[in-house]
Amino acid sequence: MGIMNVIPGVLDPIPGGKHIVNMIDYVSNWARANSLWPLTYGTSCCAIEMMSSSMARYDIARFGSEVFRASPRQADLFIIAGTITKRMAPALQMLWEQIPGHKYAIAMGACTISGGPFIYDNYSVVRGADTIIPIDVFVPGCPPRPEALFHGLLTLRDKILKESFRNPWVEGQKSETSYPDRWSEANKAWLELEKIKDLEMAEARKRFKEQNPDYKHPKALRIKKPDFPEIPRATPNLLGLSHSEVFTKIKSISTHATLFKDSPFELDTWPADFPLDVSIPPSEYFKFIEALKKDESLNLDYLIDITAVDWESHFDVIVQLMNLEQGHKVFVRISLDKDANISEETKENTVLASLESISPLFPAAEWKEREVYDMFGIHFSGHPDLRRLFLDEDFHGFPLRKDFTHPHIMKRPV
């Protein structure tokens, strides 16, 4: 507030000066409390309810908050709406620091407040927005309705109206409390209560059986499930070459190419909307993909995706290709044995397999191979810039591998 902070010291000694200070206090707080400008920022799904609150049905303008600002330097309210990931947290903290005081924060939704259902079996979710920035008002719900958000705004307005020159705004403190495994605690408490209830009711149950020896518990009334006619699956039109034609051409390119052994279909009965799933040895990988792209009849010129599957003894790298003009697709599967020479102590943080990069053929493969490396720890030789894509360089382990563990993961009880 600058010069406004010295007003009480100047006016209070003057007769009637306190009333002038109180009047200025009231006008200043009334203006700030009824013109909160939120930052245009949503972390996840609760942001949909925040957006709907500004529509005509709910009209957040009634509370003076219709001016959603695109710059943190022009906002004074931070509505955190939705799940916060640990990669998102530094950006959120930076935005908060860029908002000038007086500034306020509302945590909207269960995921924002505590991590919600995502705190279990998850390493990437922040367990409470108040652990990274100070929070003034919590709005529970999954998701909270716009009415709940308005209640939070009114609660924040009441808090602002209590501020004064003598009780000035001060930025709050982050919470140092760690969120426990509440589900397990509640389940344990419920089981203990059930034991106590059984002990208390044991005598009554025994007496009831003696007085009513022929009593049988009535069966629960079940509503008969209606029988709906089975609707046959619609057979889609085949796009491009047939599976037989594609596979015949593939066999002419590589005699080692085979249909994926765990496929539920035979070649003659392969559905039109299921891409052909072909396995090839790693030694032929690059030349095989190159031939599929350059072949005039196949012309698989579009790279849909590169992903992987972690099996117990090996990885499957799956390259998904498509002919953009005609529409036929082929999934190429390459099985990579895991390095058996790696010790169990260092295994989960070590690259266990390697494959040649196809980024010279498809420039988009650079990002897709980086994702597979980031999530599975599969190395791609010849890649121009193979480093982590989503995670920090010093992140321990590869999250989509079966052997992945993390100290922040809270296991959900079975």
C-alpha positions in Angstrom: 0.0 0.0 0.0 3.0 2.3 0.2 2.1 5.7 1.7 -1.2 4.3 3.0 0.7 2.4 5.7 1.8 5.6 7.4 -1.7 7.2 7.4 -2.7 5.8 10.9 0.5 7.2 12.4 -0.3 10.7 11.0 -4.0 10.9 11.5 -4.6 8.9 14.7 -3.1 11.6 17.0 -5.4 14.2 15.5 -8.9 14.5 17.1 -11.3 12.5 14.9 -8.4 11.2 12.9 -9.2 7.6 13.8 -12.6 7.9 12.2 -11.0 9.2 9.0 -8.6 6.2 9.0 -11.5 3.8 9.6 -13.4 5.4 6.7 -10.4 5.0 4.3 -10.0 1.5 5.6 -13.5 0.6 4.8 -13.5 2.1 1.3 -10.2 0.5 0.4 -11.2 -3.0 1.7 -14.7 -2.7 0.1 -13.1 -1.9 -3.3 -10.6 -4.8 -3.1 -13.0 -7.3 -1.7 -15.6 -6.7 -4.4 -13.2 -6.5 -7.4 -11.0 -9.6 -7.1 -9.4 -10.3 -10.5 -8.6 -14.0 -11.0 -5.6 -15.2 -13.0 -6.6 -17.1 -16.2 -5.1 -20.4 -15.1 -6.5 -23.9 -14.6 -4.5 -26.9 -13.6 -7.0 -29.7 -14.4 -10.7 -30.7 -14.6 -12.0 -28.4 -11.9 -11.2 -25.5 -14.2 -14.3 -26.5 -16.2 -16.4 -25.5 -13.3 -14.4 -22.3 -12.8 -15.0 -21.4 -16.5 -18.8 -22.2 -16.2 -18.9 -19.8 -13.2 -18.2 -16.9 -15.6 -21.0 -17.8 -18.0 -24.4 -16.2 -18.0 -26.1 -18.9 -15.9 -23.9 -18.2 -12.8 -22.4 -14.8 -13.7 -19.3 -14.4 -11.5 -19.5 -10.7 -12.5 -22.0 -10.3 -9.6 -19.0 -10.5 -7.3 -16.7 -8.2 -9.3 -14.5 -11.1 -10.6 -15.4 -11.2 -14.3 -12.1 -9.7 -15.3 -9.9 -12.9 -15.7 -6.4 -11.6 -16.3 -3.9 -13.2 -18.7 -1.0 -11.7 -16.8 -0.2 -12.5 -13.1 1.0 -8.8 -12.8 -2.6 -7.7 -13.3 -4.3 -10.3 -11.1 -4.8 -10.5 -7.3 -6.6 -13.9 -7.0 -5.2 -17.3 -7.9 -7.9 -19.9 -8.2 -6.0 -23.3 -8.4 -8.6 -25.6 -10.0 -7.6 -29.2 -10.3 -4.7 -31.7 -9.9 -1.2 -30.3 -9.5 1.7 -32.4 -10.8 5.2 -32.0 -9.6 6.4 -30.8 -13.0 3.6 -28.2 -12.9 4.5 -27.0 -9.3 7.5 -24.8 -10.2 5.5 -22.9 -12.8 2.6 -22.4 -10.4 5.0 -21.1 -7.7 6.5 -18.7 -10.2 3.1 -17.3 -11.2 2.2 -16.8 -7.5 5.5 -14.9 -6.9 4.7 -12.7 -9.9 1.3 -11.6 -8.6 1.8 -8.4 -6.6 0.3 -8.1 -3.1 -2.3 -7.9 -1.9 -2.9 -11.4 -3.3 -5.0 -14.3 -2.4 -5.3 -18.0 -3.4 -8.3 -20.4 -3.5 -7.7 -24.1 -3.6 -10.7 -25.6 -5.6 -11.4 -29.3 -5.5 -10.3 -32.4 -3.6 -7.3 -33.0 -5.9 -6.0 -29.4 -5.3 -6.5 -29.6 -1.6 -5.0 -33.0 -0.9 -4.2 -34.8 -4.2 -7.6 -36.5 -4.2 -7.7 -40.1 -5.5 -4.4 -39.6 -7.3 -2.3 -39.7 -4.2 -2.3 -43.6 -4.3 0.1 -45.5 -6.6 1.3 -42.2 -8.0 4.6 -40.4 -7.8 3.8 -37.3 -9.7 0.9 -35.6 -7.9 1.4 -32.8 -5.3 -0.5 -33.7 -2.1 -2.0 -30.3 -1.4 -1.6 -26.9 -3.0 -0.9 -25.4 0.4 2.5 -27.2 0.4 3.8 -25.0 -2.4 2.0 -21.7 -1.9 -0.1 -20.1 0.9 -3.9 -20.9 0.5 -6.5 -18.5 1.9 -9.7 -20.5 1.2 -10.3 -24.2 0.5 -13.4 -25.2 -1.6 -14.0 -29.0 -1.3 -15.7 -31.1 -3.9 -15.0 -33.3 -6.9 -15.5 -31.1 -8.7 -17.1 -28.2 -6.7 -20.0 -26.6 -8.4 -19.8 -22.9 -9.3 -22.1 -22.2 -6.3 -19.3 -23.6 -4.0 -16.7 -21.4 -5.7 -18.9 -18.4 -5.1 -19.2 -19.4 -1.4 -15.4 -19.5 -1.4 -15.3 -16.0 -3.0 -17.7 -14.7 -0.3 -15.6 -16.3 2.4 -12.5 -14.6 1.0 -14.3 -11.3 0.8 -15.1 -11.5 4.5 -11.5 -12.2 5.2 -10.4 -9.2 3.2 -12.9 -6.9 4.9 -11.3 -7.7 8.3 -7.9 -6.4 7.1 -7.0 -2.8 8.0 -4.1 -0.4 8.2 -3.6 -1.5 11.7 -4.0 -5.2 10.8 -2.4 -5.2 7.3 -2.3 -7.9 4.8 0.6 -10.3 5.2 1.4 -13.2 2.9 0.6 -16.5 4.6 2.9 -19.5 5.1 3.0 -22.7 3.2 1.9 -25.8 5.1 4.5 -28.2 6.3 2.0 -31.0 7.1 2.3 -34.2 5.2 -0.9 -35.8 4.2 -1.3 -39.3 5.7 -2.9 -42.4 4.2 -6.4 -41.5 5.3 -8.1 -44.3 3.4 -6.1 -46.9 5.4 -6.7 -45.1 8.6 -10.4 -44.9 8.0 -10.6 -48.5 7.0 -8.7 -49.6 10.1 -11.0 -47.5 12.3 -14.1 -48.9 10.7 -12.9 -52.5 11.2 -12.3 -51.8 14.9 -15.7 -50.3 15.3 -17.2 -53.4 13.6 -15.4 -55.6 16.2 -16.8 -53.6 19.0 -20.3 -53.7 17.6 -20.1 -57.5 17.1 -19.0 -57.9 20.8 -21.9 -55.7 22.0 -24.4 -57.5 19.9 -23.2 -61.0 20.6 -25.5 -61.5 23.6 -28.5 -60.0 21.8 -28.0 -62.3 18.8 -27.7 -65.4 21.1 -30.9 -64.5 22.9 -32.7 -63.8 19.6 -31.8 -67.2 18.2 -33.0 -68.9 21.4 -36.3 -67.1 21.2 -36.8 -67.6 17.5 -35.2 -70.9 16.5 -37.0 -71.2 13.2 -36.2 -67.6 12.0 -34.7 -67.3 8.6 -33.3 -64.1 7.3 -35.4 -62.9 4.3 -33.7 -62.9 1.0 -33.0 -59.5 -0.5 -35.5 -58.5 -3.2 -33.7 -58.3 -6.5 -35.0 -56.6 -9.5 -35.0 -58.8 -12.5 -32.3 -57.7 -15.0 -33.9 -56.9 -18.3 -32.8 -58.9 -21.3 -31.7 -56.6 -24.1 -31.3 -58.0 -27.6 -27.7 -58.5 -28.7 -26.8 -55.9 -31.3 -24.4 -57.3 -33.9 -21.1 -55.5 -34.3 -21.1 -53.3 -37.4 -18.5 -54.3 -39.9 -16.7 -51.2 -41.0 -15.5 -50.6 -44.6 -12.0 -51.6 -45.4 -9.6 -48.7 -46.0 -6.8 -49.1 -48.5 -5.3 -52.5 -49.1 -6.7 -55.7 -47.5 -4.8 -57.4 -44.7 -3.9 -60.2 -47.0 -2.4 -57.9 -49.6 -0.5 -55.9 -47.0 0.9 -59.0 -45.4 1.9 -60.6 -48.7 3.8 -57.4 -49.5 5.4 -57.4 -46.1 6.6 -61.0 -46.6 8.2 -60.0 -49.8 10.2 -57.3 -48.0 11.2 -59.6 -45.1 10.8 -63.3 -44.9 11.3 -63.1 -41.0 8.1 -61.0 -40.6 5.3 -62.9 -38.8 2.0 -62.1 -37.3 2.1 -61.2 -33.6 1.8 -64.6 -31.8 -0.7 -63.4 -29.2 -3.1 -61.9 -31.7 -6.7 -63.2 -31.3 -7.2 -63.1 -35.1 -6.2 -65.2 -38.1 -5.2 -63.4 -41.2 -8.3 -64.3 -43.1 -10.6 -63.2 -40.3 -8.7 -60.1 -39.2 -11.3 -57.3 -38.8 -11.1 -54.3 -41.1 -10.7 -51.8 -38.3 -7.9 -53.7 -36.5 -4.4 -52.8 -37.9 -2.2 -55.6 -38.9 0.2 -56.5 -36.1 3.5 -57.8 -37.4 6.6 -58.9 -35.6 10.1 -58.6 -37.0 13.6 -59.2 -35.5 15.6 -56.1 -34.2 18.4 -56.6 -36.8 16.0 -55.8 -39.6 14.2 -53.0 -37.9 15.5 -49.9 -39.6 15.6 -51.3 -43.2 12.2 -52.8 -42.7 10.6 -49.5 -41.7 12.4 -47.8 -44.5 11.0 -50.3 -47.0 7.5 -49.9 -45.7 7.7 -46.2 -46.2 9.3 -46.2 -49.7 7.3 -49.1 -51.1 5.0 -47.7 -53.8 2.0 -49.9 -53.0 2.2 -49.8 -49.2 3.5 -46.2 -48.9 3.3 -46.1 -45.1 4.3 -42.5 -45.0 2.8 -41.4 -41.7 4.1 -42.3 -38.2 1.2 -42.5 -35.8 3.1 -43.4 -32.7 6.0 -45.3 -31.1 5.3 -47.0 -27.8 6.5 -49.9 -25.8 5.2 -52.8 -23.5 7.2 -54.1 -20.6 7.0 -57.9 -20.3 8.7 -60.0 -17.7 11.7 -61.0 -19.8 11.6 -58.5 -22.7 10.3 -55.2 -24.1 8.1 -54.9 -27.1 8.6 -51.7 -29.1 5.6 -51.0 -31.3 5.8 -48.6 -34.3 2.4 -47.6 -35.7 2.4 -46.6 -39.4 -0.3 -45.5 -41.7 -0.9 -44.7 -45.4 -2.4 -41.2 -45.3 -3.8 -41.4 -48.8 -5.5 -44.8 -48.7 -5.9 -45.4 -44.9 -4.4 -48.9 -44.3 -2.3 -49.3 -41.2 0.5 -51.6 -39.9 1.7 -52.0 -36.4 5.4 -53.2 -36.4 6.4 -55.0 -33.2 10.1 -55.6 -32.2 10.9 -57.7 -29.2 14.0 -56.7 -27.2 15.6 -58.9 -24.6 16.4 -57.3 -21.3 20.1 -57.1 -20.4 20.6 -60.0 -18.0 24.0 -58.8 -16.8 22.6 -55.9 -14.8 22.5 -56.4 -11.1 19.2 -56.3 -9.3 20.4 -53.3 -7.1 20.9 -51.0 -10.2 18.4 -52.6 -12.5 15.5 -50.2 -12.0 17.6 -47.1 -12.9 19.5 -48.6 -15.8 18.8 -48.9 -19.5 18.0 -52.5 -20.3 17.6 -52.6 -24.0 18.6 -50.7 -27.2 17.2 -50.2 -30.7 18.2 -48.2 -33.7 16.5 -44.8 -34.1 14.2 -44.2 -37.1 14.3 -40.4 -36.7 16.2 -40.1 -40.1 13.1 -41.6 -41.7 10.4 -39.9 -39.6 11.5 -36.6 -37.9 8.5 -36.9 -35.5 10.2 -40.1 -34.1 12.6 -37.9 -32.2 10.0 -36.9 -29.7 8.2 -40.3 -29.6 11.5 -42.1 -29.0 12.4 -39.7 -26.3 9.1 -40.5 -24.6 9.8 -44.3 -24.8 13.3 -43.7 -23.4 11.9 -41.5 -20.6 9.1 -43.9 -19.6 10.8 -47.4 -20.3 14.5 -46.8 -20.3 15.0 -48.1 -23.9 18.0 -46.6 -25.7 17.7 -45.5 -29.3 21.1 -45.5 -31.0 21.6 -42.7 -33.6 19.1 -40.5 -32.0 20.2 -36.8 -32.3 19.0 -35.7 -28.8 18.1 -38.6 -26.6 17.3 -37.2 -23.2 14.3 -37.2 -20.8 11.1 -35.6 -22.2 8.7 -35.3 -19.3 10.9 -36.0 -16.3 13.9 -34.3 -14.8 17.3 -35.6 -15.9 18.1 -36.7 -12.3 14.7 -38.6 -11.9 15.3 -42.0 -10.5 13.8 -44.9 -12.5 11.5 -45.3 -15.5 7.8 -44.9 -14.5 6.2 -47.4 -17.0 8.5 -50.3 -16.1 7.2 -53.1 -13.9 10.2 -52.7 -11.6 9.6 -49.0 -11.0 9.4 -47.8 -7.4 9.4 -44.4 -5.8 9.6 -43.2 -2.2 6.6 -40.8 -2.7 4.3 -43.6 -3.9 1.5 -44.4 -1.4 0.1 -47.8 -2.0 -3.6 -48.2 -2.0 -4.7 -51.0 0.4 -6.4 -54.0 -1.3 
